[in-house]
Amino acid sequence: MINTIHDSQFKFSNQTSFYSGKVRDVYGIGENYLVMVVSDRISAFDAILPRAIPYKGQVLNQLASKNLNSTKHLVPNWVLDVPDPNVTIGLRCDPLKVEMVIRGYLAGHAWREYSSGKREICGVALPDGLKENDQLPEPIITPTTKASQGHDMDISRDQIISDNIVGEQDYIQLEEYTRTLFNAGTQEAASKGLILVDTKYEFGIHNGKIILIDEIHTPDSSRFFYSEGYHDRQQKGVDQKQLSKEFLRQWLISNDFQGLPNQTIPDMNEDIINMVSERYIELYEKITGDKFEKADTSNIFNRIQNNVQKSLVKLQS
């Protein structure tokens, strides 16, 4: 039987706090560490869907781990240990209250805004005449505020600075880190026959310095197209072949859900659940070039509890 993690309620030694996000459950350990348990929950349109997706948490955690490890020489990050397929342990930081979204192509939310007639997103002007999924003249940064509940909101660079959400010098550093990571992700994706369409990064402050936190270049934070056939599909005006959560968003839209008031999340049957799981595994294998090894889920909660405790003993000794 494939067990999943929808909710986690672990008790770790020296635990001082607990926060449950859309997908991740974060445990504070003492003053210095965080244990991030990546659940199998899935969210779309800022709503947590009722059914968990087998192996989704493992995919996200292991993919993020690989990408964080491969970019730590470019941008400092929070990771100290990955003791379990679903868990990362790292430095406790003060999160900055913006998400740095960067887009190389006109897709998803940006396309929905553009197709409604808007020619400026987050203070960034866009030219007329673009089609859905067209490559932008150059990558654009379109930040959002981080909402603890409900929808993240688009915000401009100028407003972030004027409202002192992030200081100007820190924001300049965020933009530099964002472009550096996006360039690295673009090159890595291209080597695997993929296009990194858009993505988001989150940052925090540790000992006065900005470091990368959370995840990078996963199907929850990023959108990928297959590069083979991209130009031909654009010329024909057909949908791009992609690896991201957009397929789930489109399924929800077709079932009358976009996270708007008075809308009900549609039922997800086993076929949909299995399809989503398979798409996540497909992305992992495509972007890493490695075969996905499914973890033993027969006693998933005991496995995590034991692996985390062993790691914490080493870190705190």
N, C-alpha and C positions, 0 to 999 in steps of 0.2 A: 504493500500500500504506500502511495506517495503522500506523506504528511507535509503540510505547509505551515508557514508561520504567518498568521494574520495578526495576532496580538502576542506580545512577549511581556512577561512579568517576572524577570529574573531578579535575584537578590545576590549581588556580588559583595565581596568583602570591601569594607571602607567606602561603600556606596553613599553618595551625598545628594544626588539629584536624579531625576528621571524626566525625560521629555519624549513624547511620542509625536513624530511628524507624519507627513502623508505616507511615507514609505519606511523611514528609519526610526528606530527606537534608540534613544541616546541616554546612556547612563554616565553620570559624573562619578568619578572615583577620586576621592580626596580632593586636593586643590589642583592637581596637575594633569589628570588623565581623563579621557572620554572613551567609553566603550560604545561603538556604533553597531547595533544589530540591524542588518538589512533584511527586512521582512519580505514576504511574498505578496504584500499588498500592492495594488496598482491604482494609480490615480489618473484622471483625465479631466480637463476643464476644471481643475482645482477641486475635484470631488474624489473621495476615496470610494472605489467600487466595492461591492459587498463580498465578492469572491476573490480568494487568493489564487495566485498563479504558480503552479509547481516550478521550482528551481529558479524563479525570477530573482529572488534575493541573492542566490549564489551567483547567478550571471552578473548582476550589477556589482556585487562586492568584488568578485575576482577580476572583472574587466576594469573596474576603477583602480584596483590595486596594481594591475599591470601598467596602466596608463600613468598613475601617480609615480610609480617607481621609475618609469622611463623618462619622466620630465622633471624629476627632482633636482637635476643639475641646472635646469633652466629657471624654475620657479620653486622656492622652498615650500614644502607642504607639511601637513600635520601628522602623517602616518609614522607610527613606531613599530607596529606589529600587526600581522594578519593571522591570528591563531586558529581561525575556523573559516570554512567556506562562506559563511554568512556574516562574519564579524571582522571589523577593523578596530584597532586600538590606537589612539593617537593623543596628541597634545590638546589640552583644554585651552580654548581661545575665546576671545570676545568677538562674535560674528558681526561683520559689517552689514548694515541693513539695506544692502542693495544686491541684486544678482546681476552679474555682468553678462548680458546676452550679446553674442556677436553673430552676424549673418553674412554669408557669402552669396546667398541666393534668395530670391523672393519666393518664400514658401511659408506654409502654415499661417501663424498669426499675422505675420507681416503681409502676406498676400491677402488675407481676409480684410485687413485694414486698407490696403492699396486698392483692392477691387471695390471697396465701398466708396472710393473717391478720394481718400486721403493721399496726399503727396508729401507728407512729413510724418515721420515716426520718431518719437523721443527727441524731437528737435533736429533730426537728420532729414534733409530734403532728398526726395527721390525723383528721378526724371519721368516724364510721361512715356507711354508706349511700351512699358514692360509687360511681359506675359508671366503667368504663373510658372514658377521654377526657373525663370531666367537667372543667369549669373548677374550679380550686381557689378557696377563699374569697379567698385572696390568694397571689401568687407566693411560693414557698418556696425557700430556698437549701439545697441538699443536697450539700456538698462531697465530693470523693473525694481520696484520696492518689494521687499520680502514681507509677505503677509503671514502671520501665525495662523490665521484662519481666513477662508474666503480667497478671493482672487488677488494675485499679484497685479500691480498696476504699472503701466508704462510711465517712465519719468525721464526727463532730459538731463543731460550733463549739467547744464546751467542751474536747473532747479536743485539737483543734488548738492551742488556747491553752495548756492544761495541759501538753502534751507539748513545748511551745515549738517546734512545727513552723513556726508564724508567730507573731510577737509580737502582743499584744492590740491595740495601736494600729494596726499594719499590717493586722491582720485586719478591724478596723472599716473601714479604708480600702478593702480588697478588697470588702467587702459593699456599700459605697456605690458603688464603681465598677461592680460587677456589676448592681445595680438600675438605675443610670443607663443602662448599655448595653442592658439588657433592655427598658427603657422605650422607648429609641430604636429598637431592633429591632422591637418590637411595633408602634410607630407606622408604621415603614417597611413592614412586612409588611402591615398593614391597608390601606395605600394601594394595595397591589398585589392585594388580595383574598385575602390569606393571614392565618393565625393563627400567630404564633410560639409554639409549644407549650412547648418547653424548649430549653435550649442550655447550653454551657459556655464559660468563659473561662479563659485562662492568663495569669499575670502574672510579671514578673521585676523585679529591682532593677538600676537603672542610675544611677550617681553618687548612690547613697543614696535614690533616689526609685522608687516603684512605677510601672511602665509596663506596658501591655497588650502581650502578645507573641503569636506564632503566628497564628491565624486567628479570625474571628468570623462568625457567621451563615451558615455554609456547610452543605451537606447532610451533611458528616461531623461537624459539631459541633452541629447543630441539627435540630429536627423542626418541620415546618410542616404545618398543615391548610389546606385550602381553606375560606374563611369562608362562601361561599355553600352553603347546605344543611347547615351544621354542626348547628344546633339540631334540624332535622328528622331528621337521621341519629341524633342522640343519643336523641331521643324514640322512634324505631323500634328502637333498639338494634342498629344495623348499623355496620359499620366506617366510620371516617372516611376521606375521600379525602385523602391526604397526600402531601407531597413530603419525603422523608427517606430514611435508610438502613433504616428499619424494614421496608420491603418485602423487602430483602435478608435481614434477620434472620429474617423470617417464612419465607422460602424455605429458609433454612438449617435452621430448626427443623423444617419439614415434611420435610426430608431428614436428620433425626436428628443435627443438629449444633448445640450451644450452647456450644462451647468447653470442654466438660467432659472429665475424664480418660477416655482410651480411646475417644474419639469421633474419627471421621475426617472431614475436610473433604470434602464431596461434589464430584464433578466439575462444572465449570461449562462447559457447551457454548457454541457461538457464539451461539445464540439468547439465552441468559442474559447473556452478555457484552455483546451489542448492546443488550439491554433495559436493563441497568444504565447503560450509556453514555447512552442516550437519556433516561433519567430524570434523570441529572445535568444534561444540557443543558437539559431542560425546566425544571428548578428555576432554573437560571441565568437563562433568558429570562423566567420568571415573576416572579422577585424583583427583577430589574434593569429589566425592561421593554425590554431591548435584545436584538437578535438576536445569537446566539452565532456568532462568526466563527472557524471552525476554523483553527488554526495549521498551517503547513506542517510535516509530520512526516517528510518524505522524508530529512532528514539532521538529526534532532532533537538529537543529541549535539553535533555541530559548531555548530549554531545556538546552543545554550545556552552552550557554551564561549566562543564569540566575543562574544556579548552580555554575558556576565558580565565578561569581561576588559575590555571597553570601559568598563563602568560602574565597575569597581574602579579603573581608571586615573584617572578623573575624581574619584572620592571620595578617593583617596589623594594627589592632586596638590596 
